Amino acid sequence: MKTHQIEIQKFKAASANQHGQLMFKVDALVSGKTPVEGIEPSSVILMTEQNARVLMALLKAQLVELDSKKPKSRHGRHG
């Protein structure tokens, strides 16, 4: 598996598709990251506090939109 360091510069847009997946358009710097021996290889996402707050606002808005598209009879019920 290839690992990367992804530094978010700016969040540009967010949307959801019909499969319930969220997509974020971003400006980012992406560079290869050498795995540290003995540690599971992982990619890393870096962002400023300001961009983290933007991400939180975008996530909340998209989750509200996804919830609004669900059939009303299914809210709060299991099986």
Backbone as ProteinMPNN parsed JSONL, in Angstrom:
{"seq_chain_A": "MKTHQIEIQKFKAASANQHGQLMFKVDALVSGKTPVEGIEPSSVILMTEQNARVLMALLKAQLVELDSKKPKSRHGRHG", "coords_chain_A": {"N_chain_A": [[0.841, -1.171, 0.0], [0.566, 2.202, -0.838], [1.639, 5.076, 0.9], [0.726, 8.365, 1.971], [1.284, 11.854, 2.637], [-1.049, 14.248, 3.213], [-1.757, 17.484, 2.895], [-4.14, 19.705, 3.679], [-5.063, 22.564, 2.003], [-7.231, 24.183, 1.353], [-10.741, 23.88, 1.694], [-13.09, 23.449, -0.811], [-15.646, 22.635, -1.712], [-18.503, 20.592, -0.886], [-20.318, 17.576, -1.276], [-22.925, 15.086, -1.598], [-23.432, 11.749, -2.745], [-25.736, 9.455, -4.383], [-25.276, 7.103, -3.096], [-24.789, 7.587, -0.508], [-22.284, 8.521, 0.039], [-19.838, 10.948, 0.916], [-18.338, 13.681, -0.752], [-15.508, 15.712, -0.987], [-14.214, 18.622, -2.357], [-10.993, 19.775, -2.638], [-8.124, 21.911, -2.21], [-4.926, 20.709, -2.069], [-1.728, 19.679, -0.824], [0.054, 16.934, -1.795], [2.156, 14.374, -0.887], [4.496, 11.667, -1.145], [4.899, 9.296, 1.508], [7.145, 7.757, 3.571], [6.767, 4.648, 5.045], [7.027, 4.023, 8.573], [9.18, 1.737, 10.028], [7.892, -1.129, 11.65], [5.543, 0.043, 12.369], [2.165, 0.194, 11.495], [1.533, 0.946, 8.103], [0.26, 4.078, 7.191], [-1.659, 6.686, 5.661], [-1.508, 10.237, 6.095], [-3.458, 13.007, 7.067], [-3.215, 16.423, 7.141], [-4.192, 19.535, 8.599], [-5.07, 22.971, 9.193], [-6.381, 24.543, 12.2], [-8.439, 26.274, 11.455], [-9.217, 25.191, 8.935], [-10.082, 22.714, 9.871], [-12.343, 23.474, 11.274], [-13.899, 24.41, 9.153], [-14.222, 21.988, 7.78], [-15.746, 20.599, 9.709], [-18.127, 22.116, 9.683], [-18.938, 21.708, 7.004], [-19.308, 18.919, 7.042], [-21.414, 18.669, 8.915], [-23.465, 20.044, 7.523], [-23.76, 18.41, 5.233], [-24.537, 15.997, 6.393], [-27.003, 16.698, 7.477], [-28.339, 17.198, 5.093], [-28.278, 14.613, 3.921], [-29.823, 13.225, 5.836], [-32.272, 14.483, 5.453], [-33.086, 13.433, 3.06], [-33.749, 10.841, 3.53], [-36.336, 8.395, 3.833], [-39.145, 9.347, 5.78], [-40.46, 7.461, 7.395], [-38.501, 5.735, 8.195], [-36.851, 6.936, 10.014], [-35.303, 6.754, 13.117], [-36.08, 4.142, 13.602], [-35.451, 0.653, 13.932], [-35.259, -2.133, 12.003]], "CA_chain_A": [[0.0, 0.0, 0.0], [1.292, 3.456, -0.854], [1.207, 6.001, 1.947], [0.887, 9.756, 1.579], [0.984, 12.961, 3.538], [-1.988, 15.114, 2.501], [-1.921, 18.729, 3.641], [-5.282, 20.453, 3.156], [-4.86, 24.003, 1.882], [-8.533, 24.843, 1.347], [-11.916, 23.126, 1.301], [-13.792, 24.223, -1.834], [-17.056, 22.249, -1.825], [-18.863, 19.275, -0.381], [-21.566, 17.058, -1.832], [-23.2, 13.683, -1.301], [-23.989, 11.046, -3.897], [-26.897, 8.616, -4.093], [-24.836, 5.955, -2.305], [-24.518, 8.05, 0.851], [-20.877, 8.881, 0.191], [-19.566, 12.376, 0.876], [-17.189, 14.056, -1.558], [-15.0, 17.042, -0.694], [-13.246, 19.177, -3.296], [-9.989, 20.458, -1.831], [-6.769, 22.202, -2.668], [-4.08, 19.989, -1.128], [-0.377, 19.25, -1.188], [0.138, 15.499, -1.551], [3.508, 13.861, -1.097], [4.701, 10.306, -0.674], [5.344, 9.197, 2.894], [7.804, 6.486, 3.819], [6.259, 4.011, 6.267], [7.985, 3.823, 9.658], [9.27, 0.303, 10.266], [7.288, -1.584, 12.898], [4.256, 0.715, 12.558], [1.283, -0.033, 10.353], [1.592, 2.081, 7.181], [-0.956, 4.878, 7.098], [-1.561, 8.025, 5.111], [-1.764, 11.256, 7.108], [-4.086, 14.241, 6.599], [-2.884, 17.57, 7.988], [-4.943, 20.751, 8.301], [-5.068, 23.981, 10.234], [-7.601, 24.588, 13.005], [-9.467, 26.933, 10.644], [-9.72, 24.215, 7.967], [-10.812, 21.697, 10.629], [-13.659, 24.054, 11.558], [-14.625, 24.4, 7.874], [-14.586, 20.594, 7.557], [-16.838, 20.264, 10.622], [-19.339, 22.771, 9.174], [-19.33, 21.0, 5.784], [-19.822, 17.607, 7.435], [-22.741, 18.852, 9.528], [-24.415, 20.41, 6.464], [-23.992, 17.259, 4.371], [-25.293, 15.0, 7.148], [-28.39, 17.189, 7.522], [-28.907, 16.971, 3.755], [-28.507, 13.172, 3.778], [-30.956, 12.868, 6.694], [-33.508, 15.017, 4.878], [-33.443, 12.624, 1.889], [-34.191, 9.52, 3.979], [-37.783, 8.307, 4.048], [-39.511, 9.713, 7.149], [-40.881, 6.296, 8.163], [-37.345, 4.96, 8.643], [-36.122, 7.669, 11.044], [-35.422, 6.312, 14.49], [-36.553, 2.764, 13.719], [-34.505, -0.409, 13.538], [-35.895, -3.38, 11.61]], "C_chain_A": [[0.892, 1.242, 0.0], [0.747, 4.353, 0.254], [1.556, 7.419, 1.533], [0.706, 10.687, 2.759], [0.151, 13.936, 2.729], [-2.214, 16.348, 3.367], [-3.021, 19.553, 2.973], [-4.956, 21.939, 3.158], [-6.184, 24.754, 2.001], [-9.619, 23.84, 0.967], [-12.708, 23.999, 0.346], [-15.273, 23.896, -1.906], [-17.248, 20.877, -1.21], [-20.178, 18.863, -1.024], [-21.711, 15.601, -1.424], [-23.768, 13.034, -2.549], [-25.136, 10.141, -3.45], [-26.551, 7.386, -3.26], [-24.518, 6.341, -0.867], [-23.056, 8.37, 1.105], [-20.732, 10.39, 0.098], [-18.308, 12.63, 0.055], [-16.802, 15.487, -1.21], [-14.017, 17.441, -1.777], [-12.291, 20.034, -2.478], [-8.796, 20.876, -2.683], [-5.867, 21.545, -1.634], [-2.699, 19.755, -1.711], [-0.284, 17.775, -0.812], [1.554, 15.046, -1.851], [3.589, 12.44, -0.552], [5.241, 10.319, 0.742], [5.941, 7.813, 3.082], [7.256, 5.884, 5.107], [7.367, 3.852, 7.308], [7.991, 2.338, 9.991], [8.684, -0.055, 11.624], [5.953, -0.929, 13.202], [3.425, 0.487, 11.302], [1.322, 1.171, 9.419], [0.239, 2.78, 7.078], [-0.654, 6.175, 6.379], [-1.973, 9.003, 6.201], [-2.409, 12.463, 6.438], [-3.775, 15.337, 7.617], [-3.753, 18.746, 7.598], [-4.833, 21.707, 9.477], [-6.353, 23.877, 11.051], [-8.74, 25.217, 12.201], [-10.056, 25.954, 9.623], [-10.472, 23.085, 8.662], [-12.219, 22.199, 10.945], [-14.522, 24.097, 10.292], [-15.1, 22.974, 7.579], [-15.769, 20.201, 8.441], [-18.156, 20.869, 10.121], [-19.846, 22.07, 7.912], [-19.915, 19.626, 6.106], [-21.228, 17.722, 8.014], [-23.785, 19.152, 8.459], [-24.744, 19.211, 5.585], [-24.787, 16.183, 5.095], [-26.758, 15.415, 7.283], [-29.063, 16.934, 6.182], [-29.2, 15.482, 3.529], [-29.715, 12.731, 4.604], [-32.275, 13.331, 6.095], [-33.989, 14.194, 3.674], [-33.924, 11.228, 2.267], [-35.707, 9.52, 4.135], [-38.108, 8.546, 5.521], [-39.859, 8.513, 7.995], [-39.71, 5.493, 8.721], [-36.573, 5.656, 9.748], [-36.391, 7.061, 12.421], [-35.909, 4.89, 14.68], [-35.473, 1.793, 13.277], [-35.304, -1.665, 13.263], [-37.354, -3.301, 11.671]], "O_chain_A": [[1.86, 1.315, 0.756], [-0.457, 4.381, 0.509], [2.546, 7.653, 0.839], [0.059, 10.347, 3.75], [0.587, 14.405, 1.678], [-2.798, 16.258, 4.447], [-2.859, 20.035, 1.852], [-4.612, 22.505, 4.196], [-6.271, 25.8, 2.644], [-9.449, 23.049, 0.039], [-12.975, 25.163, 0.648], [-16.085, 24.791, -2.14], [-16.302, 20.108, -1.037], [-21.044, 19.699, -1.285], [-20.76, 14.966, -0.968], [-24.49, 13.667, -3.318], [-25.459, 10.08, -2.264], [-27.447, 6.699, -2.77], [-24.032, 5.517, -0.093], [-22.632, 8.48, 2.255], [-21.414, 11.039, -0.696], [-17.332, 11.886, 0.154], [-17.658, 16.37, -1.145], [-13.092, 16.691, -2.088], [-12.716, 20.907, -1.722], [-8.504, 20.283, -3.722], [-6.023, 21.794, -0.439], [-2.525, 19.647, -2.925], [-0.513, 17.404, 0.339], [2.086, 15.3, -2.932], [2.861, 12.061, 0.365], [5.956, 11.242, 1.134], [5.297, 6.809, 2.779], [7.275, 6.537, 6.151], [8.516, 3.579, 6.958], [6.936, 1.744, 10.212], [8.94, 0.619, 12.622], [5.293, -1.289, 14.176], [3.933, 0.578, 10.184], [1.164, 2.304, 9.874], [-0.794, 2.135, 6.9], [0.453, 6.707, 6.467], [-2.703, 8.641, 7.124], [-1.969, 12.897, 5.374], [-4.045, 15.186, 8.808], [-4.032, 18.95, 6.417], [-4.542, 21.305, 10.603], [-7.301, 23.206, 10.643], [-9.875, 24.746, 12.259], [-11.276, 25.896, 9.464], [-11.418, 22.545, 8.089], [-13.179, 21.431, 10.89], [-15.727, 23.851, 10.348], [-16.245, 22.771, 7.176], [-16.697, 19.541, 7.972], [-19.188, 20.197, 10.136], [-21.05, 21.858, 7.765], [-20.908, 19.218, 5.505], [-22.123, 16.961, 7.646], [-24.874, 18.579, 8.483], [-25.906, 19.018, 5.226], [-25.625, 15.521, 4.483], [-27.652, 14.572, 7.21], [-30.216, 16.507, 6.132], [-30.256, 15.134, 3.002], [-30.54, 11.951, 4.128], [-33.288, 12.642, 6.218], [-35.164, 14.254, 3.311], [-34.452, 10.506, 1.421], [-36.295, 10.529, 4.524], [-37.435, 8.017, 6.405], [-39.592, 8.516, 9.197], [-39.893, 4.666, 9.614], [-35.715, 5.033, 10.373], [-37.538, 6.881, 12.83], [-36.132, 4.466, 15.814], [-34.69, 2.075, 12.37], [-35.95, -2.208, 14.159], [-38.039, -4.278, 11.368]]}, "name": "protein", "num_of_chains": 1, "seq": "MKTHQIEIQKFKAASANQHGQLMFKVDALVSGKTPVEGIEPSSVILMTEQNARVLMALLKAQLVELDSKKPKSRHGRHG"}
